[in-house]
Amino acid sequence: MPQLIVQQELDREEKDTYVMKVKVEDGGFPQRSSTAILQVSVADTNDNRPVFKEDEIEVSIPENAPVGTSVTQLHATDADIGENARIHFYFSNLVSNMAKRLFHLNSTTGLITIKEPLDREESPNHRLLVLASDGGLIPARAMVLVNVTDVNDNVPSIDIRYIINPINGTVVLSENAPLNTKIALITVTDKDADHNGRVTCFTDHEVPFRLRPVFSNQFLLETAAYLDYESTREYAIKLLAADAGKPPLNQSSMLLIKVKDENDNAPVFTQPFISLSVPENNSPGTQLTKISATDADTGHNAEINYLLGIDAPSEFNLDHRTGILTAVKKLDREKQEKYSFTVLAKDNGMPPLITNATVLVTVLDQNDNSPIFTHNEYNFYVPENLPRHGTVGLITVTDPDYGENSAVTLSILDANDDFTIDPQTGVIRPNISFDREKQESYTFYVKAEDGGRVSRSSTAKVTINVVDVNDNKPVFVVPSSNYSFELVLPSTNPGTVVYTVVAVDNDTGMNAELHYSIVGGNTKGLFMIDQATGNITLKEKCVLADLGLHKLVVKAKDLGQPDSLFNVVNVNLFVNESVTNATLIYELVRKNIETPVTQNIETADTSSPSSDYVKIVVAIVAGTITVILVIFITAVVRCRQSPHLKAAQKNKQNSEWVTPNPENRQMIMMKKKKKKKKKHTPKNLLLNFVTIEETKADDADNDGNSVTLDLPIELEEQTMGKYNWGTTPTTFKPDSPDLARHYKSASPQPAFQIQPETPLNSKHHIIQELPLDNTFVGCDSISKCSSSSSDPYSVSECSYPVTTFKTPVSVHTRPVGNPTF
């Protein structure tokens, strides 16, 4: 009994049919067989659940989409066949009833459509859990998220919350309400979203109110201007709210405001100043005038009562209702000429408002009064530049009388020819020119005489004060001229006052108040000036490039009005350690006066230190080379001299060099021994440097530093003995700089002292300016006084007095080399 056995698990979805060939054999001989085809078909079972193409789907649909609009199409597949592959779509029990009410799901196709109209304001999104089942136990799941997009389908709403309680729907607001008075809080809303729900609120026309935003979609209605009941008594404000949708939707609302009248208008007199004339000896009770006033208010606020002021005399009476002014007493001009008092107009408002007016009553009389000056003494102030016959002032005279009795004529007493007065107008004019610096005031008397039959007169004192005019320029006192200079040490600390400019002004007051400023020069900005005191201070620390002459153009300007006056002066500041040649500096100052201010006189001057240094260095180097060549040639010539001349020179070896000093002899002997040990060709020639060194012990700033001068000299034995150094005069040109300070020596050789008669400066940080004729000239025994230099101060042995040296100066010798600067 053959059996077909399944050896592995079958899966129809992988292979649904198997075809096999079955062979049957017998046991005979020859063996016979037969074959047959066996086909096995695998039957399907529901072993595969449906599968969604997308597990999560998100769609957006406008809220105004019509019913039946397709939302989305779900797709699901099943690997089975037949009934096992038939898929059924349905909503899960987790889906809300609202979603089931709004959306329809086709159970066969999986299409979701709109069943009822959507409303984003009711629910902006819906979550639909859809199940797909083929009849099995486990259905497939897919989540559909439906977002309902907004459509501008809601009109804005306006909510008014009154801050001032309305009466019968109308807000009553006093006309005295201050600015920014809060009336109501306006809230506008829109159920739509985004720009469709963005609402603005405004009024439809110009009113003295405004809507001020306070919060989102909230506005405060407040007063934007003062209210006036007399101009507008009621306002109907139309509030409009509009959203930002397209097209926009709007809403409107009315708000009524009534203005309440307040007593804010005071009575107004038809004449604020009332002038009356009444003859004397009037009858009591005579009516003088009727005073009237009006009030812009209404009702009780416009009812007016008239009153006399507290300054009103008892001679007058005012009717409080009609405003009639009467004289209740007989007036006498001899007792009082004029009456001036106030009258009041008061309304019946709460609180009442009062306005006053001035009443002037003039009483007419006979010529029984002398002319009266308005002042017992007149003081006039005139500028000193007032032209001749200009107007000084006006004298006013009154006379209580009437007509000819009050015609007053003015004149100046004591025949004063300096001034004239107009007899009728009283205008005073000068016949002279004023100068306050010569005379500050003028005094005279003016006579007033009336035209009565028996004339009366009076006098008044007039004082004319001359007021200063800015007619004097400032005058510099310090410096007294443009050709002076001031020394400024380079070590001066910044902020130190190096010079003070002083100017004076002959005017007075503001015309004499001066301000100083630097208007020229000072190209390096090294100095600044105090505008009030004139103190010139150093602005920053001086450096090597700042040394030399600095020209400052200082301006002194007064504060006169309307036009100020000024003057300028040149302030020359010489930055250097000392003034060794004042004549040269004055020459530089003179050149700087001729130099335009815009030129950089500190650096462009041909005599400035920086350019002089280069010239001096070049001159010294050239001179040194010349001296060395002359000494060398002289030494070679001397080597060829006869032996008896050399013997004569050796006899003078023991003479002192420069001064009789034992230390000098020892030094010369040591040098002789030293020269004998050395074998040079020629042996009698040795060129060395003489170093003149000065040390000033009492200079606190010197710090032990010395200034040296290295000069090449010939120390051959015969030459040393040839000169009488103690008698040879050494003369330096007066006020010439010490050239020895421009050299230094590092020679370790012993030193001997030279006592110079001319004092040497303690220290030199820079090479000083030298006159062009300041040149070293040497004379030897052969060419005494034969130098080609015409300088009378050159070093020589001619007919100049012997100079003795007093200040210790050390001299060192060292092998010839280039001088050290």
GICORZI-V111970 format. One record per residue. N is the residue number from 1. SS is DSSP state (H for helix, E for strand, L for the rest). PSI is psi in whole degrees, 0 to 359 (* if undefined). OMEGA is omega in whole degrees, -180 to 180 (999 if undefined). Layout:
# GICORZI-V111970
N_SS_PSI_OMEGA ; N_SS_PSI_OMEGA
This chain:
# GICORZI-V111970
1_L_94_-179 ; 2_L_142_-180 ; 3_L_141_176 ; 4_L_116_-174 ; 5_L_132_175 ; 6_L_117_-177 ; 7_L_338_178 ; 8_L_161_-180 ; 9_L_132_-178 ; 10_L_149_177 ; 11_L_108_-177 ; 12_L_325_-177 ; 13_L_337_177 ; 14_L_314_179 ; 15_L_123_-174 ; 16_L_354_-179 ; 17_E_137_177 ; 18_E_129_179 ; 19_E_126_-177 ; 20_E_150_175 ; 21_E_128_-177 ; 22_E_126_-179 ; 23_E_137_-180 ; 24_E_127_180 ; 25_E_147_176 ; 26_L_182_-178 ; 27_L_9_-180 ; 28_L_175_179 ; 29_L_120_0 ; 30_L_146_-177 ; 31_L_143_-180 ; 32_L_152_-178 ; 33_E_168_179 ; 34_E_149_-178 ; 35_E_155_177 ; 36_E_153_179 ; 37_E_129_179 ; 38_E_121_178 ; 39_E_128_180 ; 40_E_121_176 ; 41_E_130_-179 ; 42_L_122_-180 ; 43_L_143_-178 ; 44_L_141_170 ; 45_L_155_-177 ; 46_L_73_-179 ; 47_L_8_177 ; 48_L_130_178 ; 49_L_159_179 ; 50_L_156_179 ; 51_E_125_176 ; 52_E_145_176 ; 53_L_325_177 ; 54_L_128_-179 ; 55_L_329_180 ; 56_E_131_-180 ; 57_E_130_177 ; 58_E_126_-179 ; 59_E_154_176 ; 60_E_139_-178 ; 61_E_135_-179 ; 62_E_152_-176 ; 63_L_344_179 ; 64_L_15_177 ; 65_L_136_-178 ; 66_L_162_178 ; 67_L_139_-179 ; 68_L_353_179 ; 69_L_132_179 ; 70_E_131_178 ; 71_E_306_178 ; 72_E_160_178 ; 73_E_121_179 ; 74_L_143_179 ; 75_L_129_178 ; 76_E_147_-179 ; 77_E_157_178 ; 78_L_130_-176 ; 79_L_345_-180 ; 80_L_179_-180 ; 81_L_164_175 ; 82_H_217_180 ; 83_H_332_180 ; 84_H_342_-179 ; 85_H_3_179 ; 86_L_120_-173 ; 87_L_140_178 ; 88_E_123_-180 ; 89_E_140_177 ; 90_E_157_178 ; 91_E_145_176 ; 92_L_160_178 ; 93_L_345_180 ; 94_L_347_179 ; 95_L_136_-177 ; 96_L_156_179 ; 97_H_326_179 ; 98_H_319_180 ; 99_H_319_178 ; 100_H_330_180 ; 101_H_327_-175 ; 102_H_332_-174 ; 103_E_148_178 ; 104_E_136_180 ; 105_E_120_176 ; 106_L_119_-174 ; 107_L_337_-177 ; 108_L_313_-175 ; 109_L_339_-178 ; 110_L_16_180 ; 111_E_129_178 ; 112_E_127_180 ; 113_E_167_179 ; 114_E_127_-178 ; 115_L_323_179 ; 116_L_159_-179 ; 117_L_141_-180 ; 118_L_156_176 ; 119_L_110_-178 ; 120_L_329_-180 ; 121_L_334_178 ; 122_L_316_178 ; 123_L_116_-175 ; 124_L_340_179 ; 125_E_159_-178 ; 126_E_139_177 ; 127_E_117_-178 ; 128_E_113_176 ; 129_E_111_-176 ; 130_E_133_177 ; 131_E_143_176 ; 132_E_122_-175 ; 133_E_142_175 ; 134_L_18_-177 ; 135_L_354_179 ; 136_L_186_-176 ; 137_L_330_-175 ; 138_L_106_178 ; 139_L_164_175 ; 140_E_152_-177 ; 141_E_143_174 ; 142_E_135_-179 ; 143_E_125_178 ; 144_E_117_178 ; 145_E_115_-178 ; 146_E_115_176 ; 147_E_123_-180 ; 148_E_114_-178 ; 149_E_151_-174 ; 150_L_146_172 ; 151_L_138_-178 ; 152_L_82_-177 ; 153_L_12_180 ; 154_L_131_178 ; 155_L_140_178 ; 156_L_152_178 ; 157_E_147_-179 ; 158_E_126_179 ; 159_E_121_-178 ; 160_E_121_175 ; 161_E_113_-173 ; 162_E_134_172 ; 163_L_322_171 ; 164_L_119_-175 ; 165_L_128_179 ; 166_L_156_175 ; 167_E_114_-176 ; 168_L_41_177 ; 169_L_6_-178 ; 170_E_133_178 ; 171_E_127_178 ; 172_E_121_-175 ; 173_E_129_180 ; 174_E_145_178 ; 175_L_347_176 ; 176_L_8_-180 ; 177_L_133_-179 ; 178_L_169_176 ; 179_L_150_178 ; 180_L_26_175 ; 181_L_126_-178 ; 182_E_131_-178 ; 183_E_311_-177 ; 184_E_157_174 ; 185_E_118_-177 ; 186_E_124_177 ; 187_E_125_178 ; 188_E_135_-179 ; 189_E_159_177 ; 190_L_127_-176 ; 191_L_345_180 ; 192_L_171_-176 ; 193_L_164_175 ; 194_H_223_-176 ; 195_H_337_176 ; 196_H_336_179 ; 197_H_5_178 ; 198_L_119_-170 ; 199_E_140_172 ; 200_E_151_-178 ; 201_E_139_-178 ; 202_E_168_177 ; 203_E_159_-173 ; 204_L_346_-180 ; 205_L_174_-176 ; 206_L_120_177 ; 207_L_159_179 ; 208_L_36_178 ; 209_E_160_180 ; 210_E_156_176 ; 211_E_114_-179 ; 212_E_120_179 ; 213_E_134_178 ; 214_E_317_176 ; 215_E_183_179 ; 216_L_119_178 ; 217_L_24_176 ; 218_E_139_-176 ; 219_E_145_175 ; 220_E_126_174 ; 221_E_118_-177 ; 222_E_165_-179 ; 223_E_138_179 ; 224_L_352_179 ; 225_L_165_179 ; 226_L_141_180 ; 227_L_154_179 ; 228_L_111_-179 ; 229_L_325_-178 ; 230_L_337_180 ; 231_L_316_179 ; 232_L_127_-175 ; 233_L_344_-177 ; 234_E_144_179 ; 235_E_132_172 ; 236_E_104_-174 ; 237_E_124_177 ; 238_E_116_180 ; 239_E_131_180 ; 240_E_134_176 ; 241_E_127_-178 ; 242_E_138_177 ; 243_E_178_-176 ; 244_L_16_179 ; 245_L_170_178 ; 246_L_110_-5 ; 247_L_153_-178 ; 248_L_149_175 ; 249_L_144_-178 ; 250_E_164_179 ; 251_E_151_-179 ; 252_E_158_178 ; 253_E_146_-178 ; 254_E_144_178 ; 255_E_124_-176 ; 256_E_135_178 ; 257_E_127_176 ; 258_E_138_-179 ; 259_E_129_180 ; 260_E_132_-179 ; 261_L_137_176 ; 262_L_158_180 ; 263_L_75_-175 ; 264_L_8_178 ; 265_L_119_177 ; 266_L_155_176 ; 267_L_150_-179 ; 268_E_124_177 ; 269_E_143_175 ; 270_L_332_176 ; 271_L_110_-180 ; 272_L_339_178 ; 273_E_123_-175 ; 274_E_121_-179 ; 275_E_131_-177 ; 276_E_149_173 ; 277_E_131_-178 ; 278_E_133_178 ; 279_E_156_178 ; 280_L_167_178 ; 281_L_34_179 ; 282_L_162_176 ; 283_L_139_177 ; 284_L_139_-180 ; 285_L_6_180 ; 286_E_130_179 ; 287_E_129_-179 ; 288_E_309_-178 ; 289_E_168_175 ; 290_E_125_-179 ; 291_L_135_-179 ; 292_L_152_178 ; 293_E_158_179 ; 294_E_161_180 ; 295_L_130_-177 ; 296_L_347_179 ; 297_L_181_-179 ; 298_L_165_177 ; 299_H_220_-180 ; 300_H_334_-180 ; 301_H_343_-178 ; 302_H_357_179 ; 303_L_131_-171 ; 304_E_138_172 ; 305_E_141_-179 ; 306_E_137_-178 ; 307_E_153_171 ; 308_E_144_177 ; 309_L_168_-178 ; 310_L_341_179 ; 311_L_4_-178 ; 312_L_134_178 ; 313_L_164_-177 ; 314_L_351_-179 ; 315_L_350_-174 ; 316_E_156_178 ; 317_E_147_-178 ; 318_E_124_178 ; 319_L_126_-172 ; 320_L_343_180 ; 321_L_312_-175 ; 322_L_336_-179 ; 323_L_21_180 ; 324_E_127_180 ; 325_E_129_-180 ; 326_E_157_175 ; 327_E_115_-174 ; 328_L_352_180 ; 329_L_162_177 ; 330_L_128_-176 ; 331_L_143_179 ; 332_L_114_-176 ; 333_L_331_179 ; 334_L_336_178 ; 335_L_318_-180 ; 336_L_125_-176 ; 337_L_317_-175 ; 338_E_147_176 ; 339_E_125_178 ; 340_E_123_-179 ; 341_E_174_-178 ; 342_E_149_171 ; 343_E_147_-174 ; 344_E_145_172 ; 345_E_117_-176 ; 346_E_130_177 ; 347_E_177_-177 ; 348_L_16_179 ; 349_L_170_178 ; 350_L_113_-7 ; 351_L_158_-178 ; 352_L_151_176 ; 353_L_142_-174 ; 354_E_139_175 ; 355_E_145_-180 ; 356_E_159_176 ; 357_E_154_-179 ; 358_E_134_179 ; 359_E_127_178 ; 360_E_117_-180 ; 361_E_121_179 ; 362_E_128_180 ; 363_E_125_-179 ; 364_E_143_-175 ; 365_E_180_179 ; 366_L_176_-178 ; 367_L_74_177 ; 368_L_18_180 ; 369_L_140_177 ; 370_L_159_175 ; 371_L_146_-176 ; 372_E_122_173 ; 373_E_146_177 ; 374_L_336_176 ; 375_L_146_175 ; 376_L_331_-180 ; 377_E_135_-178 ; 378_E_134_176 ; 379_E_117_179 ; 380_E_146_179 ; 381_E_121_-177 ; 382_E_146_175 ; 383_E_149_-176 ; 384_L_345_177 ; 385_L_16_178 ; 386_L_128_-179 ; 387_L_162_176 ; 388_L_144_180 ; 389_L_16_172 ; 390_L_174_-177 ; 391_E_121_177 ; 392_E_312_-179 ; 393_E_183_-176 ; 394_E_128_176 ; 395_L_123_-180 ; 396_L_128_-179 ; 397_E_136_176 ; 398_E_156_177 ; 399_L_122_-178 ; 400_L_345_-177 ; 401_E_182_-174 ; 402_L_147_175 ; 403_H_227_-179 ; 404_H_333_-179 ; 405_H_341_-179 ; 406_H_4_178 ; 407_L_112_-173 ; 408_E_137_176 ; 409_E_134_-177 ; 410_E_146_176 ; 411_E_160_179 ; 412_E_132_-179 ; 413_L_164_173 ; 414_L_27_174 ; 415_L_55_179 ; 416_L_112_-178 ; 417_L_353_-179 ; 418_L_335_-176 ; 419_E_156_173 ; 420_E_153_178 ; 421_E_137_177 ; 422_L_126_-175 ; 423_L_330_-177 ; 424_L_310_-175 ; 425_L_335_-179 ; 426_L_16_179 ; 427_E_126_180 ; 428_E_133_180 ; 429_E_147_-180 ; 430_E_150_171 ; 431_L_6_-176 ; 432_L_169_173 ; 433_L_136_-176 ; 434_L_147_172 ; 435_L_104_-176 ; 436_L_327_-180 ; 437_L_340_179 ; 438_L_315_180 ; 439_L_131_-173 ; 440_L_337_-177 ; 441_E_160_178 ; 442_E_138_-179 ; 443_E_135_175 ; 444_E_176_-176 ; 445_E_143_180 ; 446_E_134_-180 ; 447_E_134_176 ; 448_E_125_-178 ; 449_E_127_-179 ; 450_E_176_-176 ; 451_L_23_179 ; 452_L_166_-180 ; 453_L_316_169 ; 454_L_99_-172 ; 455_L_151_175 ; 456_L_149_-178 ; 457_E_164_176 ; 458_E_160_-179 ; 459_E_161_177 ; 460_E_146_180 ; 461_E_134_-179 ; 462_E_126_176 ; 463_E_125_179 ; 464_E_116_-180 ; 465_E_127_180 ; 466_E_119_-179 ; 467_E_137_-177 ; 468_L_141_174 ; 469_L_144_-176 ; 470_L_82_-178 ; 471_L_11_179 ; 472_L_126_177 ; 473_L_153_173 ; 474_L_145_179 ; 475_E_127_-179 ; 476_E_132_174 ; 477_E_319_177 ; 478_E_120_-1 ; 479_L_155_-177 ; 480_L_343_179 ; 481_L_169_179 ; 482_L_356_-172 ; 483_L_8_177 ; 484_L_164_177 ; 485_E_163_180 ; 486_E_136_179 ; 487_E_132_176 ; 488_E_120_-180 ; 489_L_141_179 ; 490_L_338_-179 ; 491_L_2_-179 ; 492_L_134_-179 ; 493_L_146_176 ; 494_L_143_-178 ; 495_L_354_180 ; 496_L_138_177 ; 497_E_117_-178 ; 498_E_342_180 ; 499_E_151_179 ; 500_E_123_178 ; 501_L_132_-179 ; 502_E_128_177 ; 503_E_153_179 ; 504_E_157_-180 ; 505_L_128_-177 ; 506_L_351_177 ; 507_L_184_-180 ; 508_L_166_176 ; 509_H_220_-179 ; 510_H_334_179 ; 511_H_341_-179 ; 512_H_359_178 ; 513_L_127_-171 ; 514_E_148_172 ; 515_E_134_-179 ; 516_E_150_176 ; 517_E_155_176 ; 518_E_115_-175 ; 519_E_357_-179 ; 520_E_167_-178 ; 521_E_208_178 ; 522_L_44_-174 ; 523_L_335_180 ; 524_L_358_-180 ; 525_L_33_-175 ; 526_L_339_-174 ; 527_E_156_173 ; 528_E_159_-174 ; 529_E_141_174 ; 530_L_122_-173 ; 531_L_339_-178 ; 532_L_316_-174 ; 533_L_340_-176 ; 534_L_11_179 ; 535_E_125_176 ; 536_E_122_-178 ; 537_E_155_177 ; 538_E_128_-174 ; 539_L_323_-178 ; 540_L_167_-176 ; 541_L_138_-180 ; 542_L_141_174 ; 543_L_177_-175 ; 544_H_324_-178 ; 545_H_346_-180 ; 546_H_352_-176 ; 547_L_141_179 ; 548_E_195_-174 ; 549_E_129_179 ; 550_E_128_-180 ; 551_E_123_177 ; 552_E_128_174 ; 553_E_108_-175 ; 554_E_133_-179 ; 555_E_129_174 ; 556_E_119_-174 ; 557_E_129_177 ; 558_E_171_-177 ; 559_L_29_-179 ; 560_L_153_179 ; 561_L_144_2 ; 562_L_340_-178 ; 563_L_126_178 ; 564_L_156_178 ; 565_L_156_-177 ; 566_E_169_175 ; 567_E_156_-179 ; 568_E_156_178 ; 569_E_152_177 ; 570_E_126_175 ; 571_E_117_-178 ; 572_E_120_-180 ; 573_E_122_-178 ; 574_E_109_-179 ; 575_E_110_-180 ; 576_L_166_179 ; 577_L_326_-177 ; 578_L_171_177 ; 579_L_99_-177 ; 580_L_338_-179 ; 581_L_85_-177 ; 582_H_327_-179 ; 583_H_319_179 ; 584_H_320_-179 ; 585_H_318_178 ; 586_H_326_177 ; 587_H_321_177 ; 588_H_320_178 ; 589_H_317_180 ; 590_H_319_178 ; 591_H_322_-179 ; 592_H_331_177 ; 593_H_326_-179 ; 594_H_351_-178 ; 595_L_134_177 ; 596_L_150_-176 ; 597_L_328_-176 ; 598_L_343_-178 ; 599_L_145_178 ; 600_L_88_-172 ; 601_H_342_180 ; 602_H_330_-175 ; 603_H_334_-176 ; 604_H_348_-179 ; 605_L_136_-179 ; 606_L_342_-180 ; 607_L_14_180 ; 608_L_154_-176 ; 609_H_320_-176 ; 610_H_320_179 ; 611_H_325_178 ; 612_H_325_179 ; 613_H_314_-178 ; 614_H_316_-180 ; 615_H_318_-178 ; 616_H_317_-179 ; 617_H_314_179 ; 618_H_318_-180 ; 619_H_319_-179 ; 620_H_317_180 ; 621_H_314_-180 ; 622_H_318_179 ; 623_H_320_180 ; 624_H_314_180 ; 625_H_320_179 ; 626_H_315_180 ; 627_H_318_-180 ; 628_H_316_180 ; 629_H_319_179 ; 630_H_316_180 ; 631_H_319_-178 ; 632_H_315_180 ; 633_H_319_179 ; 634_H_320_-180 ; 635_H_318_180 ; 636_H_320_179 ; 637_H_320_-179 ; 638_H_329_179 ; 639_H_336_-179 ; 640_L_4_178 ; 641_L_162_-178 ; 642_L_154_-179 ; 643_H_328_-178 ; 644_H_332_175 ; 645_H_323_177 ; 646_H_321_179 ; 647_H_320_179 ; 648_H_326_179 ; 649_H_325_180 ; 650_H_331_179 ; 651_L_341_-180 ; 652_L_14_-176 ; 653_L_327_-174 ; 654_L_356_179 ; 655_L_148_-177 ; 656_L_146_178 ; 657_L_117_178 ; 658_L_298_-178 ; 659_L_151_177 ; 660_L_97_-178 ; 661_L_125_-180 ; 662_H_325_-179 ; 663_H_329_178 ; 664_H_318_180 ; 665_H_318_180 ; 666_H_320_-178 ; 667_H_320_-179 ; 668_H_322_179 ; 669_H_318_178 ; 670_H_324_-179 ; 671_H_327_178 ; 672_H_314_-179 ; 673_H_320_-178 ; 674_H_326_-179 ; 675_H_329_180 ; 676_H_326_-179 ; 677_H_330_-176 ; 678_L_140_179 ; 679_L_100_179 ; 680_L_155_176 ; 681_L_114_0 ; 682_L_148_-174 ; 683_L_339_-177 ; 684_L_14_-178 ; 685_L_124_178 ; 686_L_119_178 ; 687_E_128_179 ; 688_E_173_174 ; 689_E_134_170 ; 690_E_126_179 ; 691_E_116_175 ; 692_E_120_-174 ; 693_E_133_178 ; 694_E_136_175 ; 695_L_123_-180 ; 696_L_108_-172 ; 697_L_330_-174 ; 698_L_4_178 ; 699_L_113_-177 ; 700_L_331_-178 ; 701_L_356_-174 ; 702_L_328_180 ; 703_L_35_177 ; 704_L_5_180 ; 705_L_149_180 ; 706_L_152_177 ; 707_E_128_-172 ; 708_E_159_175 ; 709_E_118_178 ; 710_E_118_178 ; 711_E_133_177 ; 712_E_126_178 ; 713_E_165_-177 ; 714_E_118_-176 ; 715_L_33_176 ; 716_L_144_-170 ; 717_H_315_-178 ; 718_H_320_-180 ; 719_H_321_178 ; 720_H_320_-180 ; 721_H_346_-174 ; 722_H_326_-175 ; 723_L_141_171 ; 724_L_89_-172 ; 725_L_336_-180 ; 726_L_341_-178 ; 727_L_349_-179 ; 728_L_120_-179 ; 729_L_145_175 ; 730_L_113_-174 ; 731_L_133_175 ; 732_L_145_-179 ; 733_L_132_-179 ; 734_L_142_179 ; 735_L_11_178 ; 736_L_150_-179 ; 737_L_155_-179 ; 738_L_106_-177 ; 739_H_340_180 ; 740_H_341_-179 ; 741_H_353_-180 ; 742_H_10_-179 ; 743_E_153_177 ; 744_E_154_-180 ; 745_L_141_176 ; 746_L_17_-176 ; 747_L_130_179 ; 748_L_6_-174 ; 749_L_157_179 ; 750_L_159_-176 ; 751_L_156_171 ; 752_E_157_-169 ; 753_E_138_172 ; 754_E_131_-178 ; 755_E_100_180 ; 756_E_144_177 ; 757_L_318_179 ; 758_L_125_-179 ; 759_L_142_179 ; 760_L_146_179 ; 761_L_154_-173 ; 762_L_322_-179 ; 763_L_152_178 ; 764_L_117_176 ; 765_L_342_-179 ; 766_L_166_174 ; 767_L_125_-175 ; 768_L_164_175 ; 769_L_132_-178 ; 770_L_140_172 ; 771_L_151_-177 ; 772_L_336_-177 ; 773_L_10_-179 ; 774_L_94_-172 ; 775_L_142_174 ; 776_L_131_175 ; 777_L_123_-180 ; 778_L_142_177 ; 779_L_129_175 ; 780_L_186_-177 ; 781_L_336_-177 ; 782_L_321_-173 ; 783_L_49_178 ; 784_L_134_177 ; 785_L_22_-179 ; 786_L_11_-178 ; 787_L_145_179 ; 788_L_352_-179 ; 789_L_137_178 ; 790_L_6_-178 ; 791_L_120_-179 ; 792_L_349_-179 ; 793_L_15_178 ; 794_L_154_-180 ; 795_L_125_179 ; 796_L_175_177 ; 797_L_21_-177 ; 798_L_205_-167 ; 799_L_48_177 ; 800_L_150_-178 ; 801_L_152_-180 ; 802_L_134_180 ; 803_L_127_177 ; 804_L_146_-177 ; 805_L_132_-179 ; 806_E_325_-179 ; 807_E_131_-178 ; 808_E_129_176 ; 809_E_121_-178 ; 810_E_140_180 ; 811_E_126_179 ; 812_E_157_175 ; 813_E_147_177 ; 814_E_163_179 ; 815_E_152_-176 ; 816_L_137_176 ; 817_L_182_179 ; 818_L_138_-179 ; 819_L_147_180 ; 820_E_127_-180 ; 821_L_*_999
